[in-house]
Amino acid sequence: MSYQPLTTPYYSSRRQSGWNRNQNTVAFASSIKLGPISHTILIALMVTIIGLVYLTQATMTTSYDYEAQKFDNQIAELETKNADLKVDNARLTALEKVQSSNVAKNMTTPVSTEYAR
């Protein structure tokens, strides 16, 4: 029996390049072939999936913006209430200071009061 080398284009190109250590000597050839329509559909699906991921991320940042805006509104409302309470506190403490002042203590009550009609 004589040895007959294979003459396929793949085998001869692999044989010419030489084999090195730790390299595969067998190439996998898929039996499934995709046409141009299948490639177009696969690319459209990948673009759609990437678009959905992008929309999900954009929606998440928008929801964080709504939460931040809600907190900003609460802070503004509490600052307004704080300012109102400061005004009320100043008014009430001023009344107490006037009543306890020396001028108010030296005042006398009138004997009679009359009102104009």
OpenMM code with the backbone's topology and positions (N, CA, C; nanometers):
from openmm import Vec3, app, unit

residues = "MET SER TYR GLN PRO LEU THR THR PRO TYR TYR SER SER ARG ARG GLN SER GLY TRP ASN ARG ASN GLN ASN THR VAL ALA PHE ALA SER SER ILE LYS LEU GLY PRO ILE SER HIS THR ILE LEU ILE ALA LEU MET VAL THR ILE ILE GLY LEU VAL TYR LEU THR GLN ALA THR MET THR THR SER TYR ASP TYR GLU ALA GLN LYS PHE ASP ASN GLN ILE ALA GLU LEU GLU THR LYS ASN ALA ASP LEU LYS VAL ASP ASN ALA ARG LEU THR ALA LEU GLU LYS VAL GLN SER SER ASN VAL ALA LYS ASN MET THR THR PRO VAL SER THR GLU TYR ALA ARG".split()
positions = [
    Vec3(0.0817, -0.1175, 0.0000),
    Vec3(0.0000, 0.0000, 0.0000),
    Vec3(0.0862, 0.1240, 0.0000),
    Vec3(0.0579, 0.2115, -0.0894),
    Vec3(0.1358, 0.3346, -0.0965),
    Vec3(0.0568, 0.4481, -0.0317),
    Vec3(0.1281, 0.5421, 0.0225),
    Vec3(0.0667, 0.6569, 0.0910),
    Vec3(0.0360, 0.7642, -0.0108),
    Vec3(-0.0879, 0.8079, -0.0162),
    Vec3(-0.1330, 0.9083, -0.1109),
    Vec3(-0.1747, 1.0325, -0.0310),
    Vec3(-0.1034, 1.1468, -0.0383),
    Vec3(-0.1424, 1.2658, 0.0382),
    Vec3(-0.2731, 1.3237, -0.0149),
    Vec3(-0.3498, 1.3855, 0.0757),
    Vec3(-0.4749, 1.4494, 0.0360),
    Vec3(-0.4449, 1.5747, -0.0451),
    Vec3(-0.5288, 1.6007, -0.1414),
    Vec3(-0.5036, 1.7157, -0.2290),
    Vec3(-0.6164, 1.8175, -0.2215),
    Vec3(-0.6907, 1.8208, -0.1111),
    Vec3(-0.7942, 1.9227, -0.0993),
    Vec3(-0.7282, 2.0568, -0.0751),
    Vec3(-0.7923, 2.1661, -0.1160),
    Vec3(-0.7296, 2.2983, -0.0987),
    Vec3(-0.7039, 2.3308, 0.0489),
    Vec3(-0.7965, 2.2942, 0.1361),
    Vec3(-0.7784, 2.3264, 0.2776),
    Vec3(-0.6610, 2.2494, 0.3351),
    Vec3(-0.6558, 2.1218, 0.3046),
    Vec3(-0.5487, 2.0382, 0.3579),
    Vec3(-0.4130, 2.0832, 0.3073),
    Vec3(-0.4053, 2.1169, 0.1816),
    Vec3(-0.2761, 2.1571, 0.1270),
    Vec3(-0.2335, 2.2926, 0.1826),
    Vec3(-0.3301, 2.3847, 0.2054),
    Vec3(-0.2898, 2.5134, 0.2611),
    Vec3(-0.2452, 2.4975, 0.4057),
    Vec3(-0.3088, 2.4076, 0.4813),
    Vec3(-0.2678, 2.3837, 0.6192),
    Vec3(-0.1318, 2.3151, 0.6221),
    Vec3(-0.1123, 2.2288, 0.5257),
    Vec3(0.0127, 2.1548, 0.5232),
    Vec3(0.1286, 2.2460, 0.4864),
    Vec3(0.1031, 2.3428, 0.3964),
    Vec3(0.2088, 2.4342, 0.3564),
    Vec3(0.2468, 2.5288, 0.4700),
    Vec3(0.1462, 2.5696, 0.5492),
    Vec3(0.1772, 2.6634, 0.6565),
    Vec3(0.2514, 2.5947, 0.7694),
    Vec3(0.2404, 2.4669, 0.7816),
    Vec3(0.3095, 2.3929, 0.8863),
    Vec3(0.2307, 2.3929, 1.0153),
    Vec3(0.2499, 2.2914, 1.0913),
    Vec3(0.1795, 2.2808, 1.2189),
    Vec3(0.2770, 2.3083, 1.3311),
    Vec3(0.2290, 2.3788, 1.4278),
    Vec3(0.3103, 2.4089, 1.5452),
    Vec3(0.2507, 2.3377, 1.6662),
    Vec3(0.3249, 2.3395, 1.7734),
    Vec3(0.2749, 2.2786, 1.8957),
    Vec3(0.1543, 2.3562, 1.9479),
    Vec3(0.0635, 2.2856, 2.0131),
    Vec3(-0.0542, 2.3431, 2.0772),
    Vec3(-0.1447, 2.4185, 1.9799),
    Vec3(-0.1524, 2.3770, 1.8597),
    Vec3(-0.2443, 2.4343, 1.7631),
    Vec3(-0.3343, 2.3238, 1.7105),
    Vec3(-0.4581, 2.3629, 1.6817),
    Vec3(-0.5525, 2.2647, 1.6290),
    Vec3(-0.5127, 2.2245, 1.4881),
    Vec3(-0.5265, 2.0977, 1.4608),
    Vec3(-0.4968, 2.0486, 1.3263),
    Vec3(-0.6238, 2.0141, 1.2500),
    Vec3(-0.7391, 2.0311, 1.3163),
    Vec3(-0.8673, 2.0005, 1.2536),
    Vec3(-0.9508, 2.1271, 1.2551),
    Vec3(-1.0096, 2.1608, 1.1445),
    Vec3(-1.0951, 2.2789, 1.1348),
    Vec3(-1.2396, 2.2336, 1.1293),
    Vec3(-1.3258, 2.3045, 1.2023),
    Vec3(-1.4680, 2.2725, 1.2023),
    Vec3(-1.5344, 2.3439, 1.0867),
    Vec3(-1.6076, 2.2702, 1.0065),
    Vec3(-1.6834, 2.3274, 0.8963),
    Vec3(-1.8303, 2.2985, 0.9228),
    Vec3(-1.9079, 2.4043, 0.9400),
    Vec3(-2.0502, 2.3895, 0.9699),
    Vec3(-2.1251, 2.3425, 0.8466),
    Vec3(-2.2215, 2.2568, 0.8705),
    Vec3(-2.3021, 2.2091, 0.7581),
    Vec3(-2.4206, 2.3019, 0.7324),
    Vec3(-2.4441, 2.3962, 0.8232),
    Vec3(-2.5554, 2.4894, 0.8077),
    Vec3(-2.5038, 2.6161, 0.7406),
    Vec3(-2.5619, 2.6508, 0.6307),
    Vec3(-2.5232, 2.7718, 0.5587),
    Vec3(-2.6381, 2.8719, 0.5657),
    Vec3(-2.6064, 2.9983, 0.5982),
    Vec3(-2.7073, 3.1031, 0.6047),
    Vec3(-2.7015, 3.1886, 0.4796),
    Vec3(-2.8190, 3.2252, 0.4324),
    Vec3(-2.8267, 3.3090, 0.3139),
    Vec3(-2.8319, 3.4565, 0.3496),
    Vec3(-2.8425, 3.5433, 0.2501),
    Vec3(-2.8433, 3.6872, 0.2762),
    Vec3(-2.9655, 3.7331, 0.3550),
    Vec3(-3.0789, 3.6669, 0.3370),
    Vec3(-3.2006, 3.7051, 0.4108),
    Vec3(-3.1835, 3.6698, 0.5585),
    Vec3(-3.1285, 3.5519, 0.5855),
    Vec3(-3.1055, 3.5126, 0.7244),
    Vec3(-3.0089, 3.6073, 0.7930),
    Vec3(-2.9037, 3.6479, 0.7245),
    Vec3(-2.8082, 3.7435, 0.7808),
    Vec3(-2.8766, 3.8766, 0.8098),
    Vec3(-2.9603, 3.9221, 0.7191),
    Vec3(-3.0317, 4.0487, 0.7388),
    Vec3(-3.1237, 4.0401, 0.8600),
    Vec3(-3.1931, 3.9285, 0.8738),
    Vec3(-3.2823, 3.9110, 0.9888),
    Vec3(-3.2026, 3.9075, 1.1186),
    Vec3(-3.0909, 3.8376, 1.1195),
    Vec3(-3.0074, 3.8316, 1.2401),
    Vec3(-2.9530, 3.9695, 1.2776),
    Vec3(-2.9110, 4.0459, 1.1805),
    Vec3(-2.8604, 4.1810, 1.2084),
    Vec3(-2.9725, 4.2694, 1.2610),
    Vec3(-3.0914, 4.2580, 1.2027),
    Vec3(-3.2057, 4.3372, 1.2504),
    Vec3(-3.2403, 4.2998, 1.3946),
    Vec3(-3.2358, 4.1721, 1.4282),
    Vec3(-3.2616, 4.1294, 1.5662),
    Vec3(-3.1569, 4.1839, 1.6628),
    Vec3(-3.0315, 4.1809, 1.6231),
    Vec3(-2.9252, 4.2342, 1.7099),
    Vec3(-2.9421, 4.3842, 1.7314),
    Vec3(-2.9751, 4.4577, 1.6262),
    Vec3(-2.9968, 4.6019, 1.6391),
    Vec3(-3.1163, 4.6286, 1.7300),
    Vec3(-3.2223, 4.5487, 1.7167),
    Vec3(-3.3404, 4.5649, 1.8026),
    Vec3(-3.3057, 4.5386, 1.9484),
    Vec3(-3.2302, 4.4353, 1.9757),
    Vec3(-3.1919, 4.4033, 2.1141),
    Vec3(-3.1057, 4.5137, 2.1725),
    Vec3(-3.0103, 4.5637, 2.0956),
    Vec3(-2.9255, 4.6736, 2.1443),
    Vec3(-3.0099, 4.7981, 2.1696),
    Vec3(-3.1066, 4.8249, 2.0845),
    Vec3(-3.1966, 4.9391, 2.1047),
    Vec3(-3.2790, 4.9241, 2.2315),
    Vec3(-3.3282, 4.8042, 2.2580),
    Vec3(-3.4055, 4.7807, 2.3807),
    Vec3(-3.3199, 4.7979, 2.5056),
    Vec3(-3.1968, 4.7525, 2.5003),
    Vec3(-3.1063, 4.7724, 2.6145),
    Vec3(-3.0820, 4.9209, 2.6365),
    Vec3(-3.0615, 4.9954, 2.5283),
    Vec3(-3.0403, 5.1399, 2.5392),
    Vec3(-3.1630, 5.2082, 2.5993),
    Vec3(-3.2820, 5.1722, 2.5519),
    Vec3(-3.4047, 5.2319, 2.6050),
    Vec3(-3.4232, 5.2001, 2.7523),
    Vec3(-3.3890, 5.0794, 2.7925),
    Vec3(-3.3989, 5.0422, 2.9334),
    Vec3(-3.3086, 5.1298, 3.0185),
    Vec3(-3.1862, 5.1507, 2.9738),
    Vec3(-3.0929, 5.2335, 3.0506),
    Vec3(-3.1388, 5.3789, 3.0544),
    Vec3(-3.1897, 5.4301, 2.9435),
    Vec3(-3.2375, 5.5690, 2.9399),
    Vec3(-3.3588, 5.5870, 3.0301),
    Vec3(-3.4470, 5.4873, 3.0339),
    Vec3(-3.5650, 5.4944, 3.1199),
    Vec3(-3.5251, 5.4925, 3.2665),
    Vec3(-3.4233, 5.4161, 3.3002),
    Vec3(-3.3779, 5.4112, 3.4395),
    Vec3(-3.3264, 5.5479, 3.4847),
    Vec3(-3.2514, 5.6167, 3.3992),
    Vec3(-3.2008, 5.7481, 3.4387),
    Vec3(-3.3147, 5.8485, 3.4502),
    Vec3(-3.4172, 5.8349, 3.3657),
    Vec3(-3.5321, 5.9242, 3.3750),
    Vec3(-3.6069, 5.9019, 3.5058),
    Vec3(-3.6204, 5.7774, 3.5477),
    Vec3(-3.6893, 5.7510, 3.6744),
    Vec3(-3.6101, 5.8079, 3.7911),
    Vec3(-3.4770, 5.8052, 3.7832),
    Vec3(-3.3961, 5.8677, 3.8888),
    Vec3(-3.4170, 6.0191, 3.8885),
    Vec3(-3.4336, 6.0781, 3.7711),
    Vec3(-3.4592, 6.2218, 3.7630),
    Vec3(-3.5922, 6.2574, 3.8294),
    Vec3(-3.6959, 6.1734, 3.8079),
    Vec3(-3.8251, 6.1994, 3.8712),
    Vec3(-3.8145, 6.1910, 4.0231),
    Vec3(-3.7399, 6.0936, 4.0739),
    Vec3(-3.7233, 6.0809, 4.2189),
    Vec3(-3.6474, 6.2018, 4.2744),
    Vec3(-3.5436, 6.2451, 4.2043),
    Vec3(-3.4673, 6.3616, 4.2493),
    Vec3(-3.5546, 6.4866, 4.2474),
    Vec3(-3.6391, 6.5004, 4.1459),
    Vec3(-3.7279, 6.6161, 4.1382),
    Vec3(-3.8293, 6.6134, 4.2526),
    Vec3(-3.8787, 6.4945, 4.2880),
    Vec3(-3.9719, 6.4816, 4.3987),
    Vec3(-3.9055, 6.5269, 4.5294),
    Vec3(-3.7803, 6.4860, 4.5496),
    Vec3(-3.7087, 6.5278, 4.6704),
    Vec3(-3.6817, 6.6782, 4.6698),
    Vec3(-3.6516, 6.7340, 4.5541),
    Vec3(-3.6305, 6.8788, 4.5452),
    Vec3(-3.7589, 6.9543, 4.5794),
    Vec3(-3.8733, 6.9040, 4.5336),
    Vec3(-4.0015, 6.9674, 4.5666),
    Vec3(-4.0296, 6.9601, 4.7160),
    Vec3(-3.9984, 6.8474, 4.7786),
    Vec3(-4.0174, 6.8338, 4.9229),
    Vec3(-3.9263, 6.9305, 4.9987),
    Vec3(-3.8031, 6.9443, 4.9528),
    Vec3(-3.7096, 7.0366, 5.0182),
    Vec3(-3.7603, 7.1798, 5.0068),
    Vec3(-3.8082, 7.2186, 4.8894),
    Vec3(-3.8606, 7.3547, 4.8707),
    Vec3(-3.9816, 7.3791, 4.9600),
    Vec3(-4.0703, 7.2790, 4.9700),
    Vec3(-4.1890, 7.2935, 5.0550),
    Vec3(-4.1485, 7.3076, 5.2018),
    Vec3(-4.0537, 7.2278, 5.2465),
    Vec3(-4.0082, 7.2356, 5.3858),
    Vec3(-3.9357, 7.3668, 5.4144),
    Vec3(-3.8616, 7.4185, 5.3169),
    Vec3(-3.7962, 7.5491, 5.3356),
    Vec3(-3.9000, 7.6602, 5.3488),
    Vec3(-4.0081, 7.6523, 5.2713),
    Vec3(-4.1157, 7.7519, 5.2818),
    Vec3(-4.1819, 7.7447, 5.4199),
    Vec3(-4.2103, 7.6226, 5.4674),
    Vec3(-4.2684, 7.6076, 5.6010),
    Vec3(-4.1734, 7.6601, 5.7079),
    Vec3(-4.0437, 7.6356, 5.6903),
    Vec3(-3.9442, 7.6837, 5.7857),
    Vec3(-3.9434, 7.8359, 5.7901),
    Vec3(-3.9510, 7.9007, 5.6750),
    Vec3(-3.9534, 8.0471, 5.6705),
    Vec3(-4.0795, 8.1006, 5.7386),
    Vec3(-4.1950, 8.0358, 5.7150),
    Vec3(-4.3199, 8.0779, 5.7813),
    Vec3(-4.3090, 8.0629, 5.9324),
    Vec3(-4.2501, 7.9537, 5.9767),
    Vec3(-4.2342, 7.9335, 6.1213),
    Vec3(-4.1384, 8.0348, 6.1829),
    Vec3(-4.0359, 8.0733, 6.1093),
    Vec3(-3.9435, 8.1761, 6.1598),
    Vec3(-4.0156, 8.3102, 6.1757),
    Vec3(-4.1027, 8.3423, 6.0793),
    Vec3(-4.1792, 8.4672, 6.0880),
    Vec3(-4.2722, 8.4622, 6.2086),
    Vec3(-4.3428, 8.3503, 6.2277),
    Vec3(-4.4317, 8.3360, 6.3429),
    Vec3(-4.3537, 8.3440, 6.4737),
    Vec3(-4.2398, 8.2825, 6.4784),
    Vec3(-4.1563, 8.2875, 6.5989),
    Vec3(-4.1120, 8.4301, 6.6279),
    Vec3(-4.0711, 8.5035, 6.5268),
    Vec3(-4.0276, 8.6423, 6.5461),
    Vec3(-4.1448, 8.7281, 6.5937),
    Vec3(-4.2640, 8.7065, 6.5376),
    Vec3(-4.3817, 8.7846, 6.5791),
    Vec3(-4.4167, 8.7564, 6.7241),
    Vec3(-4.4178, 8.6291, 6.7618),
    Vec3(-4.4555, 8.5935, 6.8985),
    Vec3(-4.3513, 8.6376, 7.0012),
    Vec3(-4.2265, 8.6256, 6.9683),
    Vec3(-4.1231, 8.6700, 7.0636),
    Vec3(-4.1227, 8.8214, 7.0729),
    Vec3(-4.1550, 8.8913, 6.9644),
    Vec3(-4.1599, 9.0379, 6.9690),
    Vec3(-4.2740, 9.0831, 7.0601),
    Vec3(-4.3890, 9.0173, 7.0556),
    Vec3(-4.5028, 9.0513, 7.1412),
    Vec3(-4.4665, 9.0308, 7.2884),
    Vec3(-4.3979, 8.9216, 7.3174),
    Vec3(-4.3554, 8.8966, 7.4548),
    Vec3(-4.2563, 9.0032, 7.5016),
    Vec3(-4.1658, 9.0443, 7.4138),
    Vec3(-4.0684, 9.1472, 7.4515),
    Vec3(-4.1374, 9.2809, 7.4776),
    Vec3(-4.2365, 9.3138, 7.3972),
    Vec3(-4.3080, 9.4405, 7.4157),
    Vec3(-4.3840, 9.4374, 7.5481),
    Vec3(-4.4506, 9.3281, 7.5793),
    Vec3(-4.5290, 9.3189, 7.7028),
    Vec3(-4.4393, 9.3211, 7.8266),
    Vec3(-4.3202, 9.2669, 7.8162),
    Vec3(-4.2328, 9.2640, 7.9334),
    Vec3(-4.1363, 9.3832, 7.9386),
    Vec3(-4.1493, 9.4774, 7.8468),
    Vec3(-4.0589, 9.5928, 7.8474),
    Vec3(-4.0968, 9.6912, 7.9587),
    Vec3(-4.0062, 9.7803, 7.9927),
    Vec3(-4.0301, 9.8798, 8.0985),
    Vec3(-4.1388, 9.9780, 8.0586),
    Vec3(-4.1476, 10.0125, 7.9325),
    Vec3(-4.2491, 10.1065, 7.8852),
    Vec3(-4.3873, 10.0470, 7.9062),
    Vec3(-4.4071, 9.9205, 7.8746),
    Vec3(-4.5370, 9.8564, 7.8901),
    Vec3(-4.5726, 9.8419, 8.0377),
    Vec3(-4.4746, 9.8190, 8.1221),
    Vec3(-4.5012, 9.8059, 8.2653),
    Vec3(-4.5417, 9.9396, 8.3276),
    Vec3(-4.4912, 10.0504, 8.2760),
    Vec3(-4.5224, 10.1825, 8.3309),
    Vec3(-4.6555, 10.2362, 8.2805),
    Vec3(-4.7189, 10.1727, 8.1870),
    Vec3(-4.8474, 10.2195, 8.1347),
    Vec3(-4.9578, 10.1898, 8.2358),
    Vec3(-5.0573, 10.2748, 8.2377),
    Vec3(-5.1712, 10.2544, 8.3264),
    Vec3(-5.2944, 10.2250, 8.2432),
    Vec3(-5.3914, 10.1625, 8.3035),
    Vec3(-5.5148, 10.1314, 8.2322),
    Vec3(-5.6068, 10.2520, 8.2407),
    Vec3(-5.6795, 10.2861, 8.1360),
    Vec3(-5.7674, 10.4029, 8.1375),
    Vec3(-5.8892, 10.3791, 8.2284),
    Vec3(-5.9409, 10.4874, 8.2827),
    Vec3(-6.0563, 10.4785, 8.3717),
    Vec3(-6.1802, 10.4445, 8.2915),
    Vec3(-6.2012, 10.5145, 8.1816),
    Vec3(-6.3167, 10.4844, 8.0975),
    Vec3(-6.2756, 10.4901, 7.9510),
    Vec3(-6.3434, 10.4118, 7.8737),
    Vec3(-6.3185, 10.4114, 7.7286),
    Vec3(-6.4467, 10.4391, 7.6577),
    Vec3(-6.4402, 10.5276, 7.5593),
    Vec3(-6.5568, 10.5590, 7.4797),
    Vec3(-6.5233, 10.5400, 7.3328),
    Vec3(-6.6208, 10.4976, 7.2583),
    Vec3(-6.6018, 10.4726, 7.1163),
    Vec3(-6.6865, 10.5697, 7.0358),
    Vec3(-6.6372, 10.6128, 6.9247),
    Vec3(-6.7111, 10.7023, 6.8366),
    Vec3(-6.8112, 10.6213, 6.7555),
    Vec3(-6.9306, 10.6853, 6.7388),
    Vec3(-7.0326, 10.6152, 6.6596),
    Vec3(-7.0523, 10.6777, 6.5270),
] * unit.nanometer
topology = app.Topology()
chain = topology.addChain("A")
for resn in residues:
    res = topology.addResidue(resn, chain)
    for name in ("N", "CA", "C"):
        topology.addAtom(name, app.Element.getBySymbol(name[0]), res)
